[in-house]
Amino acid sequence: MSKKESGAYWRANIKLMLGLLAIWFTVSFLAGIIFVDFLNHFRAFGYRLGFWFSQQGSIYFFVVIIFIYTWRMNVLDRQFGVEEED
């Protein structure tokens, strides 16, 4: 991989990570702390939504984000020709 391709690969990787971290921040910090009073007017799975995001939702979103990151990195690896061999 050339230096230019390597730079493009890492820029795409950093862009993906920052996007996913922004989503995680939004879910864990904003939904679980800042907007908790507003979200508590709604219910999810039998609990107030703000409480659910604070206790369970942010963890579930984090696990989903890990799978999304893995899937997107595999796509990115194939795109740049650096995928792992089985």
N, CA, C and O atoms as a MOPAC input file, in Angstrom:
PM7 MOZYME 1SCF
protein

 N      0.85800 1    -1.16500 1     0.00000 1
 C      0.00000 1     0.00000 1     0.00000 1
 C      0.90900 1     1.23500 1     0.00000 1
 O      1.85700 1     1.32800 1     0.78100 1
 N      0.60200 1     2.16200 1    -0.87900 1
 C      1.40400 1     3.38000 1    -0.95000 1
 C      1.09400 1     4.29200 1     0.23300 1
 O      0.11600 1     4.09700 1     0.95400 1
 N      1.94700 1     5.28400 1     0.40900 1
 C      1.76500 1     6.21400 1     1.52100 1
 C      0.44900 1     6.99000 1     1.37000 1
 O     -0.22600 1     7.27300 1     2.36000 1
 N      0.09600 1     7.32900 1     0.13600 1
 C     -1.15500 1     8.05400 1    -0.11900 1
 C     -2.36200 1     7.18300 1     0.22500 1
 O     -3.30700 1     7.64900 1     0.86200 1
 N     -2.32900 1     5.90800 1    -0.19900 1
 C     -3.41700 1     4.98500 1     0.12600 1
 C     -3.49600 1     4.73000 1     1.62300 1
 O     -4.58400 1     4.63600 1     2.19200 1
 N     -2.32700 1     4.61700 1     2.25800 1
 C     -2.29300 1     4.40300 1     3.70000 1
 C     -2.92900 1     5.57800 1     4.44200 1
 O     -3.68400 1     5.38700 1     5.39500 1
 N     -2.61500 1     6.79300 1     3.99600 1
 C     -3.21300 1     7.97900 1     4.60700 1
 C     -4.72400 1     8.01200 1     4.41600 1
 O     -5.46200 1     8.36900 1     5.33400 1
 N     -5.18500 1     7.63800 1     3.22000 1
 C     -6.62500 1     7.60700 1     2.94500 1
 C     -7.32200 1     6.54800 1     3.79700 1
 O     -8.43600 1     6.75700 1     4.27800 1
 N     -6.65400 1     5.41500 1     3.97600 1
 C     -7.20400 1     4.33300 1     4.81000 1
 C     -7.39100 1     4.80700 1     6.25200 1
 O     -8.44600 1     4.59700 1     6.85000 1
 N     -6.35900 1     5.44700 1     6.80300 1
 C     -6.44600 1     5.88500 1     8.19100 1
 C     -7.41000 1     7.04800 1     8.36700 1
 O     -8.06600 1     7.15100 1     9.40400 1
 N     -7.50800 1     7.92500 1     7.37500 1
 C     -8.51300 1     9.00100 1     7.44800 1
 C     -9.92000 1     8.41800 1     7.47500 1
 O    -10.77100 1     8.88100 1     8.23400 1
 N    -10.16800 1     7.40100 1     6.64600 1
 C    -11.48300 1     6.75000 1     6.63600 1
 C    -11.74300 1     6.04400 1     7.96300 1
 O    -12.86500 1     6.06500 1     8.47100 1
 N    -10.71100 1     5.41900 1     8.52500 1
 C    -10.83500 1     4.73900 1     9.81200 1
 C    -11.15600 1     5.74100 1    10.92100 1
 O    -12.05500 1     5.50600 1    11.72800 1
 N    -10.42700 1     6.85000 1    10.96200 1
 C    -10.65900 1     7.87300 1    11.98700 1
 C    -12.04400 1     8.49400 1    11.82600 1
 O    -12.72500 1     8.75100 1    12.81900 1
 N    -12.46500 1     8.73600 1    10.59400 1
 C    -13.79700 1     9.29700 1    10.34500 1
 C    -14.87900 1     8.35000 1    10.86300 1
 O    -15.84700 1     8.79100 1    11.48400 1
 N    -14.71900 1     7.05600 1    10.60800 1
 C    -15.66600 1     6.06000 1    11.09700 1
 C    -15.69600 1     6.04500 1    12.62100 1
 O    -16.76700 1     6.06000 1    13.22900 1
 N    -14.50600 1     6.01500 1    13.23800 1
 C    -14.44500 1     5.98600 1    14.69800 1
 C    -15.07300 1     7.23100 1    15.31800 1
 O    -15.82500 1     7.12400 1    16.28700 1
 N    -14.77700 1     8.40300 1    14.77500 1
 C    -15.34100 1     9.63100 1    15.33200 1
 C    -16.85900 1     9.66400 1    15.18600 1
 O    -17.56200 1    10.12200 1    16.08600 1
 N    -17.35900 1     9.18200 1    14.06200 1
 C    -18.80700 1     9.11900 1    13.87400 1
 C    -19.48300 1     8.19600 1    14.87500 1
 O    -20.51300 1     8.53800 1    15.45500 1
 N    -18.89300 1     7.02500 1    15.07000 1
 C    -19.47400 1     6.07300 1    16.02200 1
 C    -19.33900 1     6.56500 1    17.46400 1
 O    -20.23900 1     6.35500 1    18.27800 1
 N    -18.22400 1     7.21400 1    17.78100 1
 C    -18.07000 1     7.77700 1    19.12000 1
 C    -19.05500 1     8.90900 1    19.37200 1
 O    -19.53200 1     9.08300 1    20.49400 1
 N    -19.35900 1     9.67700 1    18.33400 1
 C    -20.36300 1    10.73800 1    18.48000 1
 C    -21.73900 1    10.14200 1    18.76900 1
 O    -22.49000 1    10.67500 1    19.58600 1
 N    -22.06700 1     9.04500 1    18.10200 1
 C    -23.33600 1     8.36900 1    18.36500 1
 C    -23.35000 1     7.83100 1    19.79400 1
 O    -24.34900 1     7.96900 1    20.50000 1
 N    -22.24800 1     7.22100 1    20.22000 1
 C    -22.17800 1     6.68300 1    21.57300 1
 C    -22.28300 1     7.80000 1    22.61100 1
 O    -22.96000 1     7.64300 1    23.62700 1
 N    -21.61100 1     8.92900 1    22.35500 1
 C    -21.70400 1    10.07300 1    23.25700 1
 C    -23.14500 1    10.56300 1    23.35300 1
 O    -23.64300 1    10.84500 1    24.44200 1
 N    -23.80600 1    10.66000 1    22.20300 1
 C    -25.18400 1    11.12300 1    22.18400 1
 C    -26.08300 1    10.21400 1    22.99900 1
 O    -26.91500 1    10.68400 1    23.77600 1
 N    -25.91700 1     8.92100 1    22.82300 1
 C    -26.76800 1     7.96900 1    23.53400 1
 C    -26.42900 1     7.91700 1    25.02000 1
 O    -27.32500 1     7.97300 1    25.86200 1
 N    -25.15200 1     7.81000 1    25.34500 1
 C    -24.78800 1     7.61100 1    26.74600 1
 C    -24.84300 1     8.89000 1    27.56200 1
 O    -25.38800 1     8.88500 1    28.66600 1
 N    -24.30100 1     9.97200 1    27.05700 1
 C    -24.23700 1    11.20500 1    27.83900 1
 C    -25.50100 1    12.04400 1    27.69600 1
 O    -26.12400 1    12.41500 1    28.69000 1
 N    -25.87400 1    12.33900 1    26.45800 1
 C    -27.03300 1    13.21000 1    26.26400 1
 C    -28.33500 1    12.53000 1    26.66200 1
 O    -29.11900 1    13.09500 1    27.42500 1
 N    -28.57600 1    11.31600 1    26.15200 1
 C    -29.83600 1    10.63000 1    26.46800 1
 C    -29.85800 1    10.11800 1    27.89900 1
 O    -30.92000 1    10.07700 1    28.52000 1
 N    -28.70500 1     9.72500 1    28.43400 1
 C    -28.66800 1     9.14500 1    29.76400 1
 C    -28.51000 1    10.14300 1    30.89200 1
 O    -28.80700 1     9.82600 1    32.04300 1
 N    -28.03900 1    11.36300 1    30.57800 1
 C    -27.80300 1    12.34200 1    31.63500 1
 C    -28.52800 1    13.66300 1    31.37300 1
 O    -29.31100 1    14.11700 1    32.20700 1
 N    -28.27400 1    14.27100 1    30.23300 1
 C    -28.79500 1    15.61100 1    29.95500 1
 C    -30.30900 1    15.59600 1    29.72100 1
 O    -31.03100 1    16.39500 1    30.31700 1
 N    -30.78800 1    14.70800 1    28.87200 1
 C    -32.21100 1    14.67900 1    28.51000 1
 C    -33.01200 1    13.65400 1    29.30500 1
 O    -34.10700 1    13.27000 1    28.89400 1
 N    -32.47600 1    13.20800 1    30.43900 1
 C    -33.12500 1    12.14200 1    31.19800 1
 C    -34.51300 1    12.56100 1    31.68400 1
 O    -35.43900 1    11.75100 1    31.65700 1
 N    -34.67400 1    13.79300 1    32.12300 1
 C    -35.99100 1    14.22900 1    32.61700 1
 C    -37.03100 1    14.22900 1    31.50300 1
 O    -38.16900 1    13.81000 1    31.71600 1
 N    -36.65100 1    14.69400 1    30.32400 1
 C    -37.57500 1    14.68400 1    29.19100 1
 C    -37.91200 1    13.25500 1    28.77200 1
 O    -39.07200 1    12.93400 1    28.51800 1
 N    -36.89900 1    12.40700 1    28.70300 1
 C    -37.11300 1    11.02500 1    28.25700 1
 C    -37.89600 1    10.19700 1    29.26500 1
 O    -38.51100 1     9.19600 1    28.89800 1
 N    -37.88100 1    10.60400 1    30.53000 1
 C    -38.62800 1     9.85100 1    31.54300 1
 C    -40.13700 1     9.97300 1    31.37500 1
 O    -40.88400 1     9.27900 1    32.06400 1
 N    -40.59900 1    10.82600 1    30.48700 1
 C    -42.02800 1    10.91100 1    30.18000 1
 C    -42.48700 1     9.73500 1    29.32400 1
 O    -43.68700 1     9.49900 1    29.18000 1
 N    -41.54000 1     9.00300 1    28.76000 1
 C    -41.84200 1     7.86600 1    27.88100 1
 C    -41.36400 1     6.58600 1    28.55500 1
 O    -40.51000 1     6.61500 1    29.44100 1
 N    -41.92700 1     5.46800 1    28.12200 1
 C    -41.54500 1     4.17500 1    28.69600 1
 C    -41.00500 1     3.25600 1    27.60900 1
 O    -41.44200 1     3.29000 1    26.45900 1
 N    -40.03400 1     2.42900 1    28.01300 1
 C    -39.46900 1     1.40400 1    27.12700 1
 C    -39.21000 1     0.16500 1    27.96900 1
 O    -38.54500 1     0.24200 1    29.00200 1
 N    -39.72200 1    -0.95400 1    27.54200 1
 C    -39.52100 1    -2.23300 1    28.22900 1
 C    -39.97400 1    -2.17000 1    29.68700 1
 O    -39.39400 1    -2.82300 1    30.55400 1
 N    -41.00200 1    -1.38700 1    29.94600 1
 C    -41.55800 1    -1.28900 1    31.28200 1
 C    -40.87300 1    -0.28900 1    32.19800 1
 O    -41.27700 1    -0.14200 1    33.35200 1
 N    -39.84500 1     0.40200 1    31.71600 1
 C    -39.10500 1     1.36900 1    32.52700 1
 C    -39.19900 1     2.75200 1    31.88400 1
 O    -39.47200 1     2.88100 1    30.69000 1
 N    -38.96800 1     3.77400 1    32.69400 1
 C    -38.89400 1     5.11200 1    32.12200 1
 C    -37.70100 1     5.16600 1    31.17500 1
 O    -36.63600 1     4.63000 1    31.48200 1
 N    -37.87800 1     5.80700 1    30.03200 1
 C    -36.87100 1     5.77300 1    28.97000 1
 C    -35.54300 1     6.38500 1    29.40600 1
 O    -34.48400 1     5.85700 1    29.06400 1
 N    -35.57900 1     7.48500 1    30.15100 1
 C    -34.33900 1     8.09000 1    30.62500 1
 C    -33.56600 1     7.16100 1    31.53600 1
 O    -32.34700 1     7.03800 1    31.41900 1
 N    -34.27300 1     6.50800 1    32.44400 1
 C    -33.64200 1     5.52700 1    33.33500 1
 C    -33.07600 1     4.37100 1    32.52500 1
 O    -31.96300 1     3.91600 1    32.78500 1
 N    -33.83900 1     3.89400 1    31.54300 1
 C    -33.38500 1     2.76400 1    30.72200 1
 C    -32.09600 1     3.11000 1    29.98500 1
 O    -31.16400 1     2.30600 1    29.95500 1
 N    -32.03300 1     4.32000 1    29.38100 1
 C    -30.80400 1     4.72700 1    28.69900 1
 C    -29.64000 1     4.81200 1    29.67600 1
 O    -28.52000 1     4.42500 1    29.34000 1
 N    -29.89100 1     5.31200 1    30.87600 1
 C    -28.81700 1     5.43800 1    31.85800 1
 C    -28.29400 1     4.08200 1    32.30500 1
 O    -27.08600 1     3.91400 1    32.47300 1
 N    -29.16900 1     3.12600 1    32.49600 1
 C    -28.76600 1     1.84300 1    33.06600 1
 C    -28.46200 1     0.76500 1    32.02700 1
 O    -27.51500 1     0.00000 1    32.20900 1
 N    -29.21900 1     0.68300 1    30.96700 1
 C    -29.06300 1    -0.41300 1    30.01200 1
 C    -28.80700 1     0.05200 1    28.58600 1
 O    -27.97600 1    -0.52300 1    27.88300 1
 N    -29.50300 1     1.06900 1    28.16400 1
 C    -29.48200 1     1.47300 1    26.76100 1
 C    -28.11200 1     1.81500 1    26.23500 1
 O    -27.75600 1     1.41200 1    25.12800 1
 N    -27.32600 1     2.56000 1    27.01500 1
 C    -25.99700 1     2.94400 1    26.53600 1
 C    -25.09300 1     1.72100 1    26.37700 1
 O    -24.25100 1     1.69000 1    25.48000 1
 N    -25.25700 1     0.73000 1    27.22400 1
 C    -24.46000 1    -0.49600 1    27.10100 1
 C    -24.86100 1    -1.25700 1    25.83600 1
 O    -24.00000 1    -1.72000 1    25.08900 1
 N    -26.16400 1    -1.38400 1    25.59700 1
 C    -26.62500 1    -2.06500 1    24.38400 1
 C    -26.14200 1    -1.34500 1    23.13200 1
 O    -25.68300 1    -1.97900 1    22.18200 1
 N    -26.24800 1    -0.01200 1    23.13400 1
 C    -25.78200 1     0.75000 1    21.98500 1
 C    -24.28000 1     0.56200 1    21.77300 1
 O    -23.82800 1     0.46900 1    20.63200 1
 N    -23.50100 1     0.50500 1    22.85900 1
 C    -22.06500 1     0.29700 1    22.73700 1
 C    -21.76800 1    -1.04200 1    22.07500 1
 O    -20.89800 1    -1.11700 1    21.20800 1
 N    -22.46500 1    -2.08700 1    22.46300 1
 C    -22.25500 1    -3.40700 1    21.84900 1
 C    -22.63000 1    -3.37800 1    20.37700 1
 O    -21.91900 1    -3.94600 1    19.54700 1
 N    -23.73500 1    -2.72500 1    20.04000 1
 C    -24.14100 1    -2.59900 1    18.63700 1
 C    -23.09300 1    -1.82100 1    17.85000 1
 O    -22.78500 1    -2.17100 1    16.71100 1
 N    -22.54700 1    -0.77200 1    18.44700 1
 C    -21.52500 1     0.03100 1    17.78000 1
 C    -20.27300 1    -0.80100 1    17.52100 1
 O    -19.61900 1    -0.61500 1    16.49500 1
 N    -19.92600 1    -1.71200 1    18.42600 1
 C    -18.76800 1    -2.58900 1    18.19700 1
 C    -18.99700 1    -3.44200 1    16.95400 1
 O    -18.09500 1    -3.58600 1    16.12800 1
 N    -20.19800 1    -4.00900 1    16.81500 1
 C    -20.49400 1    -4.82500 1    15.63400 1
 C    -20.50100 1    -3.98000 1    14.36100 1
 O    -20.01300 1    -4.42800 1    13.32300 1
 N    -21.04100 1    -2.78200 1    14.42500 1
 C    -21.04500 1    -1.89000 1    13.26100 1
 C    -19.61200 1    -1.53500 1    12.86800 1
 O    -19.26800 1    -1.54100 1    11.68600 1
 N    -18.78300 1    -1.22700 1    13.86000 1
 C    -17.38600 1    -0.89500 1    13.57200 1
 C    -16.67400 1    -2.07000 1    12.90500 1
 O    -15.93800 1    -1.87200 1    11.93800 1
 N    -16.87900 1    -3.27800 1    13.40000 1
 C    -16.25300 1    -4.46200 1    12.82100 1
 C    -16.70200 1    -4.67200 1    11.38500 1
 O    -15.88400 1    -4.94600 1    10.50600 1
 N    -17.99600 1    -4.54300 1    11.14900 1
 C    -18.54200 1    -4.72000 1     9.79700 1
 C    -17.98400 1    -3.66600 1     8.84100 1
 O    -17.54200 1    -3.99300 1     7.74000 1
 N    -18.00600 1    -2.39100 1     9.27100 1
 C    -17.52900 1    -1.31300 1     8.39700 1
 C    -16.01900 1    -1.40000 1     8.16600 1
 O    -15.54900 1    -1.07200 1     7.07600 1
 N    -15.25100 1    -1.83600 1     9.16700 1
 C    -13.80500 1    -1.98000 1     8.97400 1
 C    -13.49900 1    -3.11700 1     8.00600 1
 O    -12.54600 1    -3.02100 1     7.23300 1
 N    -14.27900 1    -4.18400 1     8.03100 1
 C    -14.09100 1    -5.25000 1     7.04300 1
 C    -14.35200 1    -4.73700 1     5.63700 1
 O    -13.62800 1    -5.08400 1     4.70400 1
 N    -15.38500 1    -3.90900 1     5.47800 1
 C    -15.66500 1    -3.29400 1     4.17200 1
 C    -14.50800 1    -2.38900 1     3.76500 1
 O    -14.05800 1    -2.42500 1     2.62000 1
 N    -14.03400 1    -1.58900 1     4.69300 1
 C    -12.92900 1    -0.67400 1     4.41800 1
 C    -11.65200 1    -1.44500 1     4.08100 1
 O    -10.91700 1    -1.06000 1     3.17200 1
 N    -11.38800 1    -2.51800 1     4.80200 1
 C    -10.21300 1    -3.34500 1     4.51200 1
 C    -10.27000 1    -3.92100 1     3.10400 1
 O     -9.26900 1    -3.90900 1     2.38700 1
 N    -11.44000 1    -4.42600 1     2.70100 1
 C    -11.58500 1    -4.95400 1     1.34300 1
 C    -11.40900 1    -3.84900 1     0.31200 1
 O    -10.80300 1    -4.06400 1    -0.73800 1
 N    -11.93200 1    -2.67900 1     0.60700 1
 C    -11.83800 1    -1.54800 1    -0.32300 1
 C    -10.37800 1    -1.16300 1    -0.56800 1
 O    -10.01400 1    -0.81400 1    -1.69100 1
 N     -9.54400 1    -1.22400 1     0.46400 1
 C     -8.14300 1    -0.84600 1     0.33100 1
 C     -7.22400 1    -2.04200 1     0.11700 1
 O     -6.00900 1    -1.87500 1     0.00900 1
 N     -7.78600 1    -3.24100 1     0.05400 1
 C     -6.99900 1    -4.43600 1    -0.24000 1
 C     -6.12600 1    -4.90400 1     0.90000 1
 O     -5.06100 1    -5.47600 1     0.66700 1
 N     -6.55400 1    -4.67500 1     2.13200 1
 C     -5.76000 1    -5.10900 1     3.28700 1
 C     -6.55200 1    -6.06900 1     4.18300 1
 O     -6.29600 1    -6.16600 1     5.38300 1
 N     -7.51700 1    -6.77600 1     3.58100 1
 C     -8.34700 1    -7.68900 1     4.37600 1
 C     -7.51700 1    -8.87300 1     4.84600 1
 O     -6.51200 1    -9.25000 1     4.24200 1
 N     -7.99000 1    -9.44900 1     5.96600 1
 C     -7.31800 1   -10.60000 1     6.53300 1
 C     -7.69800 1   -11.85800 1     5.76400 1
 O     -8.81800 1   -11.99100 1     5.27300 1
 N     -6.76100 1   -12.75700 1     5.67200 1
 C     -7.00800 1   -14.02800 1     5.00000 1
 C     -7.48000 1   -15.03700 1     6.03100 1
 O     -6.98400 1   -15.05600 1     7.15800 1
 N     -8.43500 1   -15.87500 1     5.65400 1
 C     -8.95600 1   -16.89900 1     6.58600 1
 C     -8.06700 1   -18.10100 1     6.62900 1
 O     -8.35200 1   -19.05300 1     7.35600 1

